[in-house]
Amino acid sequence: VQLQAYGGGLVQPGGSLRLSCAASGRIFVINDMRWYRQAPGKQRELVASITSGGTSKYADSVKGRFTISRDNAKNTVYLKMNSLKPEDTSVYYCNADLGSSGGLMTSWGQGTQVTVSS
């Protein structure tokens, strides 16, 4: 089982990016999916989460600017980030609770860098 995150990059303040994270392997079910971020010298923080039924939650710092969504047919979770600020600069990681041939597990993607700078 593997989670592959992509879509990061350099963007100006006020700009937008969409991150994607696809799960692959012998997966039977995916429950909650999440996006975390970690800036240099800071703890990893939960940015957004979404259940298999589509219920989402957000950190206060991103409410109204970020939108998490998922495509269950593609085993993929997305994070649309609008009105980006320099303080959003971080490595973004995806995470999912899933069931595979190896049992139930929480898997992490490798991280994708988002830099917000003029």
C-alpha positions, 0 to 999 in steps of 0.5 A: 500500500502506498500514498503518493502526494503531489501538486505542491509548488511555489505560489504568490500570496493570494494564489491557489494550489490543488494537492492530490494524494492517491492510494494504491495497492491491494486496498479493500476500504479507505475510511478517514483521509487527512491532510497534515502540514509541517513547517520548519521548526514546528510540530506537524498539524492537522489541516483537514480531514474527510470521512468516507461519507464526505464529512469534512473538518478544518483547522481554524487557520484554513477555514474558508480558504481550503477545501478537502474532497475525495474521489472514492472510485480513484482512492484519491483525496484532494486539498484545494487551497485558495487565498494562500498566505506565507504562513501556509508554507509547509510540507503537506502530508496526506494520511489515510486509515485503510484496510488492505491485505495486510490488515487495518493501518494508517498510511502516510504519503511522502509529503509535498512542499508548498511555498507561498512567497512573492 
